[in-house]
Amino acid sequence: MLLFLQIAILVLSVYMIAKGVEIKLKAGKSPESDRPSNRLLALVLVLVGLAAGFGCLYWMGALTGIRR
């Protein structure tokens, strides 16, 4: 059960990073998509996704080398 939760967090973090990058790539297409709030949302999504991903990998022991 715990492994399922960890995998779900990793998948969610990858999705958040991809969504943030997608928002960032769409920013130059139209003037309304280039608002500062969209850029801030993209940055927050990428940072939270990275933090969740690294946190989950640390929790799993993959970054520390600790086997449970």
MOSUL-V83454 format. One record per backbone hydrogen bond with DSSP energy under -0.5 kcal/mol. CO is the residue of the C=O (numbers start at 1). NH is the residue of the N-H. E is the energy in kcal/mol with one decimal. If there is no record, write none. Layout:
<<CO & NH & E> <CO & NH & E>>
This chain:
<<1 & 5 & -1.8> <2 & 6 & -2.2> <3 & 7 & -2.5> <4 & 8 & -2.3> <5 & 9 & -2.1> <6 & 10 & -2.1> <7 & 11 & -2.5> <8 & 12 & -2.4> <9 & 13 & -2.3> <10 & 14 & -2.1> <11 & 15 & -2.3> <12 & 16 & -2.4> <13 & 17 & -2.2> <14 & 18 & -2.4> <15 & 19 & -2.6> <16 & 20 & -2.3> <17 & 21 & -2.3> <18 & 22 & -2.3> <19 & 23 & -2.3> <20 & 24 & -2.1> <21 & 25 & -2.4> <22 & 26 & -1.8> <23 & 27 & -0.6> <24 & 27 & -0.7> <25 & 28 & -0.6> <26 & 29 & -1.4> <26 & 30 & -0.7> <30 & 33 & -0.6> <30 & 34 & -0.5> <31 & 34 & -0.8> <32 & 35 & -0.6> <35 & 38 & -0.5> <35 & 39 & -1.7> <36 & 40 & -2.5> <37 & 41 & -2.4> <38 & 42 & -2.4> <39 & 43 & -2.2> <40 & 44 & -2.7> <41 & 45 & -2.7> <42 & 46 & -2.2> <43 & 47 & -2.6> <44 & 48 & -2.8> <45 & 49 & -2.2> <46 & 50 & -2.5> <47 & 51 & -2.6> <48 & 52 & -2.7> <49 & 53 & -2.4> <50 & 54 & -2.8> <51 & 55 & -2.4> <52 & 56 & -2.3> <53 & 57 & -2.4> <54 & 58 & -2.4> <55 & 59 & -2.3> <56 & 60 & -2.3> <57 & 61 & -0.7> <57 & 62 & -1.8> <57 & 63 & -0.8> <58 & 61 & -0.7> <61 & 65 & -1.5> <61 & 66 & -0.6>>
